Amino acid sequence: QLQVVESGGGSVQPGGSLRLSCAASGFSVDYYAIGWFRQAPGKEREGVSCIGSRDKSIIYTDSVKGRFTISKDNAKNTVYLQMNSLKPEDTGVYYCARGRYYRTDYCALRGYDYDYWGQGTQVTVSS
């Protein structure tokens, strides 16, 4: 069964860190772009970061540059999002998703470029 499952969310204080995991099944993360998106209460979903197939492309939205790092473990078929120096505005439900096209080296933070989505994991940053 083709799916992606997020984990690793939680509640942290500002300045803290979390590592989100996106475990894939039914396909290899080495051959598809994987994106991370988030949605805060009352706001539209926004793209956070993505990594292209074979790690050819990595993109971050401006608000997380220098704080978040996306990486991939092909052996575990899992993509990670390391989030450091978390801010209250990082609060939201974080989703990972698979890119639509096989062996697409580039990636983009557009939702319609992704077909399979996880159920999301909650991240709350609050003092």
C-alpha positions in Angstrom: 0.0 0.0 0.0 1.4 3.3 -1.0 1.5 5.8 1.8 3.5 8.3 3.8 3.2 8.6 7.6 4.4 11.5 9.6 5.6 11.4 13.2 7.7 13.3 15.7 5.5 16.3 16.4 5.0 17.6 19.9 5.0 20.6 22.1 8.2 22.6 22.7 9.2 26.0 24.0 10.5 28.7 21.7 14.1 28.0 20.8 13.6 24.2 21.1 14.0 21.5 18.5 12.0 18.7 17.0 12.7 16.2 14.3 9.8 15.1 12.1 9.9 11.9 10.2 8.0 10.9 7.0 8.1 7.2 6.6 7.2 6.0 3.1 5.8 2.7 2.0 4.9 1.3 -1.5 7.6 3.4 -3.2 11.2 4.5 -2.8 11.9 8.0 -1.5 15.1 8.0 -3.6 13.0 8.3 -6.8 10.4 10.8 -5.8 10.4 14.3 -4.5 9.1 14.6 -0.9 7.7 17.8 0.4 6.9 19.1 3.9 3.9 21.5 4.3 2.3 23.0 7.3 -1.0 24.6 8.2 -1.6 26.9 11.1 -5.1 27.4 12.6 -7.0 29.8 10.4 -4.3 30.0 7.7 -3.7 28.4 4.4 -1.4 25.5 4.0 2.1 26.5 3.1 5.1 24.7 1.7 8.0 24.4 4.2 10.7 22.4 2.4 11.2 19.8 -0.3 13.8 17.4 -1.5 14.0 16.1 -5.1 14.6 12.6 -6.2 18.3 11.5 -5.7 18.7 14.7 -3.5 19.2 16.8 -6.6 17.2 19.7 -5.3 16.5 21.1 -1.8 14.3 24.1 -1.2 13.2 25.9 2.0 10.7 28.6 2.4 12.3 31.8 3.5 10.9 31.8 7.0 12.7 28.5 7.9 16.0 29.0 6.1 18.9 28.4 8.5 16.7 26.7 11.1 15.2 23.7 9.3 17.1 20.9 7.5 15.5 18.3 5.3 17.3 15.0 4.8 16.7 11.5 3.5 17.6 8.0 4.6 17.1 5.7 1.7 17.8 2.6 3.7 14.9 3.5 6.0 12.8 4.9 3.2 12.3 8.0 5.4 12.6 11.7 5.0 13.3 13.9 8.0 12.7 17.5 8.8 15.0 18.7 11.6 13.6 21.9 13.1 15.8 24.0 15.3 15.3 27.4 16.9 11.6 26.9 16.8 9.3 30.0 17.0 5.6 30.3 17.9 4.8 31.0 14.3 6.1 27.5 13.4 3.0 26.1 15.2 0.8 24.0 13.0 0.0 20.6 11.5 2.9 19.4 9.4 2.3 17.1 6.5 4.6 15.3 4.2 3.7 14.4 0.6 5.1 12.5 -2.3 5.8 14.2 -5.6 3.7 13.2 -8.5 6.4 12.2 -11.0 8.9 9.4 -10.9 12.6 10.5 -10.9 11.8 14.2 -10.8 15.1 15.8 -9.6 13.6 19.2 -9.0 11.0 20.0 -6.3 8.7 22.9 -5.6 6.6 24.0 -2.7 3.3 23.8 -4.6 0.7 21.5 -3.2 -0.5 20.4 -6.6 2.9 18.9 -7.4 2.2 16.2 -4.8 -0.2 13.3 -4.9 0.0 11.2 -1.7 -0.3 13.0 1.6 0.0 11.9 5.2 -2.4 12.6 8.0 -0.2 15.2 9.6 1.6 15.6 12.9 1.0 18.5 15.3 3.8 20.9 16.2 3.1 23.4 19.0 5.7 26.0 20.0 4.7 27.9 23.0 6.1 29.2 26.3 
